[in-house]
Amino acid sequence: MATLEDHLRRVTRNATTPLPEADVLTLGLGLARELARAHGETPPRHPDVEPESIALEGSEPRLAGGDASGSVAEDLFQLGCLLHAVATATAPDVSWRLDGPPAEAGGLQRRSLVDGLASPRRERRFPSAAAAVLAFERALAADAGAAHPWPLFRGDSARRGAAGGATGGGLEPAWEAGVGAVVASPVLTASLVLAATTDGRLLFVERASGRIVHELRLGSAVESSPALHDGELHVGTDDGEWIAVDVARGEIVRRLRLGQVVRSSPLPLPERVVVGTVEPRGAGSLAAVERATGRLAWKLKLKPVFSSPALAGPRVLVGSDDGSLHAVDLAKGTLTWSHALGSKVRATPAVAEAVAVVGDFAGRLVAVSLDTGERAWTAELGAALYSSPALAAGLAVVGANDGRIHGVDVATGAVRFVAETRGPVVGSPVASGALFLVGSTDGDLYEIDATGAVRSRTTLAAGGIASSPALDGDLLVVGSARGLHALSRA
């Protein structure tokens, strides 16, 4: 019977060329399944994981032999070393037992799986072969061309903060990653949570388990919420840079200094990325960067822009510290119209069918016509609005600095409900169907229905929640002063 050694000798030219990434993942899944089967026997069996000992039935590896004298950790370590060796065309080295297989360029999925099998840090390893099987299955199922379920701040380019209705009961904690403070909103792929920390790191977290699979230093601090588009992640830093990251490789591919600080969340579009900046001496701008080259396409001078741009047809809408909502021609970078609210506009506008809804520091929530820039209605809410509205069930739901959450009729501006929290609400609500979820600086996550009734309250972090949640079906992920929290419905 043919062995894996025979096969590898042919396809890697006697171990002189790496095995393709997809083939490494397929091989890893087959061997992890064999280990899970062997470990499930009574007594558990620990087979030899060496190419010359692995038989092939067609293209499927088979692990025979072994006895109960081995260990799960050793079997998984051996598998990790084998996969690293064939993926990099390098021979295993005894130093790997102390340091783990060396880090190198290549696909992030494969590197994270090898780390889960053979990391020198035991807490980062898979607890069982069955857990490794699930991780390999998720990696192979992930389609790089598929739409991401929550790709940017507020969920979509119109910044509505809404997702399809979830099913099931109340929210229950799924996992927590104690990574330090996270103010930015996370984004979700089919297999990962991508989140920026306030101390300047970008974290790649396995969404099923909370395991950190990769970490990338971006700058001194980050409060800009990242955004995904076409395999790249875009984010701003407190060093004034826009940065593009190749998600599959986990590497920075382009960066450009745009101002003193970038806390606005980028809006990635097919050809350009649009983002707000804060600049010295009370200045700011809205800037557009060419996605392919990283070069500046245009820059419109404004007062500081903390607000994140929202797409409205051929225009982008953004608030500024000059107290106005601005509509900007996407192609030219010129003003189409400006609407004065009266006080700083740091919230992000949410675009409905005919109007944009946004709040200011004076507590005004307004609806502005997308066509004319004229005001449709005003709701005086009484306290500064840092929060951006979520649009769902005919409501605009927004948090205020006095700890209240307001539900306002999108059509008329009439206040339909007021709910109370125990601290300022600076994060933005998200809608799951007709339910609204929002964190407060009191440290709790609130679930509120369309009448304003608080359906549940979950304590996450004593230090408070300033991050806005990300949603995908029954899964919610949000940052806090402690780190990242995932909750799911029972």
C-alpha positions as CSV (number, residue, x, y, z in Angstrom):
1,M,0.0,0.0,0.0
2,A,1.2,3.5,-0.8
3,T,2.3,5.7,2.0
4,L,2.2,9.5,2.6
5,E,6.0,9.5,2.2
6,D,5.6,8.1,-1.3
7,H,3.0,10.7,-2.2
8,L,5.0,13.6,-0.7
9,R,8.2,12.5,-2.5
10,R,6.3,12.9,-5.8
11,V,4.4,16.1,-5.3
12,T,7.1,18.0,-3.4
13,R,10.0,16.8,-5.6
14,N,11.7,15.0,-2.7
15,A,10.8,17.8,-0.2
16,T,12.3,20.6,-2.2
17,T,9.1,22.5,-2.9
18,P,6.3,23.3,-0.4
19,L,3.0,21.5,-0.5
20,P,0.2,24.0,-1.6
21,E,-1.7,25.6,1.2
22,A,-5.1,24.0,0.4
23,D,-3.4,20.5,0.2
24,V,-1.8,21.1,3.6
25,L,-5.2,21.9,5.1
26,T,-6.8,18.9,3.5
27,L,-4.0,16.6,4.8
28,G,-4.3,18.1,8.2
29,L,-8.0,17.5,8.4
30,G,-7.6,13.9,7.3
31,L,-4.9,13.2,9.9
32,A,-6.8,15.0,12.7
33,R,-9.8,12.9,12.0
34,E,-7.7,9.8,12.2
35,L,-6.2,10.9,15.5
36,A,-9.7,11.7,16.9
37,R,-10.8,8.2,15.9
38,A,-7.8,6.6,17.5
39,H,-8.1,8.6,20.7
40,G,-11.8,7.6,21.0
41,E,-11.0,3.9,21.1
42,T,-10.9,2.0,24.4
43,P,-8.2,2.2,25.5
44,P,-7.1,5.3,23.5
45,R,-4.6,4.6,20.8
46,H,-1.6,6.8,19.9
47,P,-0.4,6.0,16.4
48,D,2.9,7.0,14.8
49,V,2.5,10.3,12.9
50,E,5.4,10.0,10.5
51,P,5.0,10.0,6.7
52,E,6.5,6.6,6.2
53,S,4.0,5.1,8.7
54,I,0.9,6.7,7.3
55,A,-0.9,4.6,4.7
56,L,-3.0,6.1,1.9
57,E,-6.3,4.6,0.8
58,G,-6.9,6.6,-2.4
59,S,-6.2,10.1,-1.2
60,E,-7.2,9.5,2.4
61,P,-4.5,9.0,5.1
62,R,-4.9,6.1,7.6
63,L,-3.2,5.9,11.0
64,A,-2.7,2.3,12.1
65,G,-0.8,0.8,15.1
66,G,0.1,2.5,18.3
67,D,-0.9,1.8,21.8
68,A,-2.1,3.6,25.0
69,S,1.4,4.7,26.1
70,G,1.4,8.0,24.2
71,S,-0.4,11.3,24.8
72,V,-2.9,13.5,23.0
73,A,-0.6,16.5,23.3
74,E,2.3,14.6,21.7
75,D,0.2,13.3,18.8
76,L,-1.0,16.8,18.0
77,F,2.5,18.2,18.3
78,Q,3.7,15.6,15.8
79,L,0.9,16.5,13.4
80,G,1.7,20.2,13.7
81,C,5.4,19.6,12.9
82,L,4.5,17.4,9.9
83,L,2.2,20.0,8.5
84,H,4.7,22.8,9.0
85,A,7.5,20.7,7.4
86,V,5.5,19.9,4.2
87,A,4.2,23.5,3.9
88,T,7.6,25.0,4.1
89,A,9.8,22.3,2.6
90,T,11.9,22.2,5.7
91,A,12.9,19.2,7.8
92,P,11.7,19.1,11.4
93,D,14.2,20.2,14.0
94,V,14.6,19.2,17.6
95,S,14.4,23.0,18.6
96,W,10.7,22.9,17.7
97,R,10.0,21.0,20.9
98,L,11.1,24.1,22.9
99,D,10.2,27.0,20.6
100,G,7.5,25.4,18.3
101,P,7.8,25.5,14.5
102,P,9.2,28.8,13.4
103,A,6.9,31.6,12.2
104,E,7.2,32.3,8.5
105,A,5.3,33.9,5.6
106,G,2.3,32.1,4.2
107,G,-1.4,31.7,4.8
108,L,-2.7,32.8,8.2
109,Q,-5.2,30.0,8.4
110,R,-2.5,27.3,8.1
111,R,-0.1,29.1,10.4
112,S,-2.9,29.5,13.1
113,L,-3.7,25.8,12.8
114,V,-0.1,24.7,13.2
115,D,0.1,27.0,16.2
116,G,-3.0,25.4,17.7
117,L,-1.3,22.0,17.3
118,A,2.3,22.7,18.2
119,S,2.6,26.1,19.9
120,P,5.2,26.3,22.7
121,R,2.4,28.1,24.7
122,R,0.2,25.2,25.9
123,E,-2.8,27.5,26.5
124,R,-2.9,28.2,22.7
125,R,-3.1,24.5,21.7
126,F,-6.2,22.6,20.8
127,P,-7.4,20.5,23.8
128,S,-8.2,17.5,21.7
129,A,-8.0,16.0,18.2
130,A,-11.7,16.6,17.9
131,A,-11.2,20.3,18.5
132,A,-8.5,20.3,15.8
133,V,-10.9,18.6,13.4
134,L,-13.5,21.4,13.9
135,A,-10.8,24.0,13.3
136,F,-9.7,22.4,10.1
137,E,-13.3,22.0,8.9
138,R,-14.0,25.7,9.5
139,A,-10.8,26.7,7.7
140,L,-11.6,24.6,4.6
141,A,-15.3,25.7,4.6
142,A,-14.3,29.4,4.7
143,D,-14.8,30.9,1.2
144,A,-12.5,33.9,0.6
145,G,-15.0,35.2,-2.0
146,A,-18.1,35.0,0.3
147,A,-19.6,38.1,1.8
148,H,-18.6,38.8,5.3
149,P,-21.5,38.7,7.8
150,W,-20.5,42.0,9.6
151,P,-17.8,43.6,7.5
152,L,-17.6,47.2,8.9
153,F,-18.7,49.6,11.6
154,R,-22.6,49.6,11.8
155,G,-22.7,46.5,9.6
156,D,-23.1,48.0,6.1
157,S,-22.0,51.0,4.0
158,A,-25.2,52.9,4.8
159,R,-24.3,52.5,8.5
160,R,-27.8,51.3,9.6
161,G,-26.6,49.1,12.4
162,A,-29.1,46.3,11.6
163,A,-29.0,42.6,10.9
164,G,-31.6,39.9,10.3
165,G,-33.6,38.8,13.3
166,A,-32.1,36.1,15.5
167,T,-34.0,33.1,16.9
168,G,-33.9,31.4,20.2
169,G,-33.9,32.6,23.8
170,G,-31.8,35.1,25.7
171,L,-28.1,35.9,25.2
172,E,-25.6,33.7,27.1
173,P,-21.8,34.2,27.3
174,A,-19.9,32.1,24.7
175,W,-16.4,33.1,25.4
176,E,-14.3,36.0,26.6
177,A,-10.8,37.1,25.5
178,G,-9.0,39.2,28.1
179,V,-6.9,41.2,25.6
180,G,-7.2,44.7,27.2
181,A,-9.5,47.6,26.3
182,V,-11.3,47.5,23.0
183,V,-13.2,50.7,22.1
184,A,-13.5,50.0,18.3
185,S,-16.3,47.8,17.0
186,P,-15.1,44.4,15.9
187,V,-15.8,42.9,12.4
188,L,-16.8,39.3,11.6
189,T,-15.8,36.9,8.9
190,A,-17.1,33.3,8.6
191,S,-14.4,32.1,10.9
192,L,-12.7,35.1,12.6
193,V,-13.4,38.1,14.8
194,L,-11.1,41.0,13.8
195,A,-10.7,43.6,16.5
196,A,-8.4,46.5,17.2
197,T,-7.2,47.2,20.8
198,T,-6.7,50.7,22.3
199,D,-3.0,49.9,22.7
200,G,-2.6,49.6,18.9
201,R,-2.9,45.8,18.1
202,L,-5.0,44.1,15.5
203,L,-6.2,40.8,16.8
204,F,-7.3,37.8,14.7
205,V,-9.6,35.7,17.0
206,E,-11.2,32.4,16.2
207,R,-14.9,33.2,16.4
208,A,-16.0,29.8,17.6
209,S,-13.6,29.6,20.6
210,G,-12.1,33.0,21.3
211,R,-8.6,31.6,20.6
212,I,-6.2,34.3,19.4
213,V,-4.6,33.0,16.2
214,H,-2.6,36.1,15.1
215,E,-1.7,39.5,16.4
216,L,-0.4,42.5,14.4
217,R,1.1,45.8,15.7
218,L,-0.5,48.7,14.0
219,G,0.5,51.8,16.0
220,S,0.6,53.4,19.4
221,A,-3.2,53.3,19.8
222,V,-6.3,52.4,17.8
223,E,-9.9,53.5,18.3
224,S,-10.9,53.4,14.7
225,S,-13.2,50.5,13.9
226,P,-11.8,48.3,11.2
227,A,-13.6,47.6,7.9
228,L,-13.3,44.6,5.5
229,H,-13.5,44.6,1.7
230,D,-12.3,42.1,-0.9
231,G,-9.8,40.3,1.4
232,E,-8.3,43.4,2.9
233,L,-9.0,45.1,6.3
234,H,-8.8,48.9,6.5
235,V,-8.3,50.8,9.8
236,G,-7.1,54.2,11.1
237,T,-4.6,54.8,14.0
238,D,-4.0,57.5,16.6
239,D,-0.7,58.1,14.7
240,G,-2.8,59.5,11.9
241,E,-2.3,56.6,9.5
242,W,-4.7,54.6,7.3
243,I,-3.5,51.0,7.1
244,A,-4.5,48.2,4.8
245,V,-4.0,44.6,5.9
246,D,-4.1,41.4,3.8
247,V,-6.4,39.2,6.0
248,A,-5.4,35.9,4.5
249,R,-1.7,36.5,5.3
250,G,-2.2,38.7,8.3
251,E,0.3,41.3,7.0
252,I,0.2,45.1,6.4
253,V,0.3,45.8,2.7
254,R,-0.2,49.6,2.4
255,R,-0.2,52.5,4.8
256,L,-0.5,56.3,4.4
257,R,-0.3,59.1,6.9
258,L,-3.4,61.3,6.5
259,G,-3.4,63.5,9.6
260,Q,-2.6,63.7,13.3
261,V,-5.2,61.1,14.4
262,V,-7.6,58.8,12.5
263,R,-10.5,57.6,14.7
264,S,-13.1,57.6,11.9
265,S,-13.9,54.1,10.6
266,P,-12.9,53.7,7.0
267,L,-15.5,53.2,4.3
268,P,-14.0,50.8,1.7
269,L,-15.5,50.9,-1.8
270,P,-14.4,49.1,-4.9
271,E,-11.9,51.7,-6.0
272,R,-11.3,54.0,-3.0
273,V,-11.3,54.0,0.8
274,V,-12.9,57.1,2.4
275,V,-12.1,58.1,6.0
276,G,-12.1,61.1,8.3
277,T,-9.1,62.7,9.9
278,V,-8.2,65.0,12.9
279,E,-5.4,67.4,12.2
280,P,-3.5,70.0,14.2
281,R,-4.9,73.4,15.2
282,G,-8.5,72.4,15.2
283,A,-8.5,71.2,11.6
284,G,-9.7,68.0,10.0
285,S,-10.6,66.5,6.7
286,L,-12.4,63.8,4.7
287,A,-9.9,61.9,2.6
288,A,-10.2,59.3,-0.2
289,V,-7.3,56.9,-0.8
290,E,-6.9,54.8,-4.0
291,R,-7.3,51.1,-2.8
292,A,-4.9,49.6,-5.4
293,T,-2.0,52.0,-4.8
294,G,-2.5,53.6,-1.4
295,R,-2.2,57.1,-2.9
296,L,-4.3,60.0,-2.0
297,A,-7.2,60.6,-4.4
298,W,-8.6,63.7,-2.8
299,K,-8.9,65.5,0.5
300,L,-11.6,67.9,1.6
301,K,-10.7,70.3,4.4
302,L,-13.2,70.5,7.3
303,K,-13.0,70.8,11.1
304,P,-12.0,67.5,12.9
305,V,-13.8,64.4,11.6
306,F,-14.4,61.7,14.2
307,S,-17.6,60.6,12.4
308,S,-17.4,57.7,10.0
309,P,-18.5,58.2,6.4
310,A,-21.8,56.6,5.2
311,L,-22.6,55.8,1.6
312,A,-25.7,57.5,0.0
313,G,-25.7,56.8,-3.7
314,P,-22.9,58.8,-5.5
315,R,-22.1,60.7,-2.2
316,V,-20.7,60.0,1.2
317,L,-22.2,61.7,4.3
318,V,-20.1,62.6,7.3
319,G,-20.3,64.7,10.4
320,S,-17.7,67.2,11.6
321,D,-16.8,69.2,14.7
322,D,-18.0,72.3,12.7
323,G,-21.5,71.2,13.8
324,S,-22.6,70.1,10.3
325,L,-23.5,67.0,8.3
326,H,-21.8,67.1,4.9
327,A,-22.6,65.4,1.7
328,V,-19.5,64.9,-0.5
329,D,-19.3,63.9,-4.1
330,L,-17.5,60.6,-4.0
331,A,-15.8,61.0,-7.4
332,K,-14.6,64.6,-7.0
333,G,-14.3,65.2,-3.2
334,T,-16.4,68.3,-3.4
335,L,-19.3,69.4,-1.2
336,T,-22.8,68.8,-2.5
337,W,-24.5,70.2,0.5
338,S,-24.0,70.9,4.2
339,H,-26.6,70.9,6.9
340,A,-25.9,72.7,10.2
341,L,-27.1,71.0,13.4
342,G,-25.5,73.5,15.7
343,S,-23.0,71.5,17.8
344,K,-20.2,69.0,17.2
345,V,-21.3,66.0,15.1
346,R,-19.1,63.0,16.0
347,A,-21.8,60.4,15.6
348,T,-22.0,58.5,12.3
349,P,-25.0,59.2,10.1
350,A,-27.4,56.3,9.4
351,V,-28.9,56.4,5.9
352,A,-32.5,55.4,5.4
353,E,-34.4,55.5,2.1
354,A,-34.8,59.2,1.8
355,V,-33.1,60.7,4.8
356,A,-30.0,60.5,6.9
357,V,-30.4,60.4,10.7
358,V,-27.6,61.8,13.0
359,G,-27.1,63.4,16.4
360,D,-25.0,66.2,17.8
361,F,-23.4,67.1,21.1
362,A,-26.4,69.3,22.0
363,G,-28.7,66.3,22.1
364,R,-30.4,66.9,18.8
365,L,-31.3,63.9,16.6
366,V,-32.2,65.1,13.2
367,A,-33.3,63.6,9.9
368,V,-31.9,65.3,6.8
369,S,-33.1,64.9,3.2
370,L,-30.6,63.0,1.1
371,D,-31.5,65.0,-2.0
372,T,-31.7,68.5,-0.7
373,G,-29.9,68.6,2.6
374,E,-33.0,70.1,4.2
375,R,-34.1,69.1,7.7
376,A,-37.1,66.7,7.8
377,W,-37.5,66.6,11.6
378,T,-35.7,67.2,14.9
379,A,-35.9,65.3,18.2
380,E,-34.5,67.2,21.2
381,L,-33.2,64.4,23.4
382,G,-31.6,66.5,26.1
383,A,-28.1,65.1,26.4
384,A,-25.0,64.8,24.1
385,L,-25.1,62.2,21.4
386,Y,-21.9,60.3,20.7
387,S,-23.8,57.2,19.7
388,S,-24.9,56.5,16.2
389,P,-28.5,55.4,15.5
390,A,-29.6,51.9,14.6
391,L,-32.5,51.9,12.0
392,A,-35.0,49.1,12.3
393,A,-38.7,48.4,12.9
394,G,-39.5,52.0,11.9
395,L,-37.3,53.4,14.6
396,A,-34.0,55.2,15.0
397,V,-32.6,53.9,18.3
398,V,-29.7,55.9,19.9
399,G,-27.8,56.2,23.1
400,A,-27.2,59.4,25.0
401,N,-24.6,60.7,27.4
402,D,-27.1,60.8,30.3
403,G,-27.4,57.0,30.1
404,R,-30.7,56.9,28.3
405,I,-31.6,55.0,25.1
406,H,-34.2,56.7,22.9
407,G,-36.4,55.1,20.3
408,V,-37.5,57.7,17.7
409,D,-39.9,57.3,14.9
410,V,-37.9,57.5,11.6
411,A,-40.8,59.0,9.7
412,T,-41.9,61.8,12.1
413,G,-39.2,62.2,14.8
414,A,-41.6,61.5,17.6
415,V,-40.0,59.8,20.6
416,R,-41.6,56.4,21.0
417,F,-39.7,55.2,24.1
418,V,-36.9,56.0,26.6
419,A,-35.0,53.3,28.4
420,E,-32.6,53.8,31.2
421,T,-29.0,52.5,31.8
422,R,-26.7,53.4,34.7
423,G,-24.0,55.2,32.8
424,P,-23.4,57.3,29.7
425,V,-24.0,55.4,26.4
426,V,-21.2,56.2,24.0
427,G,-21.4,53.0,22.0
428,S,-24.0,52.6,19.2
429,P,-27.0,50.2,19.3
430,V,-27.4,47.4,16.8
431,A,-30.7,45.9,15.7
432,S,-31.3,42.2,15.6
433,G,-34.7,42.2,13.9
434,A,-36.9,44.3,16.2
435,L,-34.6,43.9,19.2
436,F,-31.9,46.5,20.0
437,L,-28.6,45.7,21.7
438,V,-26.3,48.3,23.2
439,G,-23.6,48.5,25.8
440,S,-23.3,51.1,28.5
441,T,-20.4,52.5,30.4
442,D,-22.0,50.9,33.4
443,G,-20.5,47.7,32.0
444,D,-23.8,46.0,31.0
445,L,-25.1,44.9,27.6
446,Y,-28.8,45.8,27.3
447,E,-31.4,44.0,25.0
448,I,-34.4,46.3,24.4
449,D,-37.5,45.6,22.4
450,A,-39.3,48.1,20.1
451,T,-41.5,49.3,23.0
452,G,-38.4,50.2,25.1
453,A,-38.8,47.3,27.5
454,V,-35.4,45.9,28.7
455,R,-35.6,42.2,27.9
456,S,-32.2,41.3,29.4
457,R,-29.1,42.9,30.9
458,T,-25.8,41.1,30.9
459,T,-22.8,42.3,33.0
460,L,-19.6,42.1,30.9
461,A,-17.0,44.5,32.4
462,A,-16.9,46.8,35.4
463,G,-14.8,49.2,33.4
464,G,-17.6,49.8,31.0
465,I,-18.5,49.2,27.3
466,A,-17.7,51.9,24.7
467,S,-17.6,49.5,21.7
468,S,-20.5,48.9,19.4
469,P,-21.5,45.2,18.9
470,A,-21.1,43.2,15.7
471,L,-23.8,40.7,14.8
472,D,-24.1,37.5,12.8
473,G,-27.4,35.6,13.4
474,D,-27.3,34.3,16.9
475,L,-23.8,35.5,17.6
476,L,-22.9,38.9,19.1
477,V,-19.3,40.2,19.7
478,V,-18.5,43.4,21.5
479,G,-15.5,45.0,23.1
480,S,-15.1,46.4,26.6
481,A,-12.6,47.7,29.0
482,R,-11.6,44.0,29.7
483,G,-11.4,42.8,26.1
484,L,-13.7,40.9,23.7
485,H,-16.9,39.2,24.6
486,A,-19.0,36.8,22.5
487,L,-22.6,36.0,23.4
488,S,-25.0,33.6,21.7
489,R,-28.6,32.8,22.0
490,A,-29.7,29.7,23.9
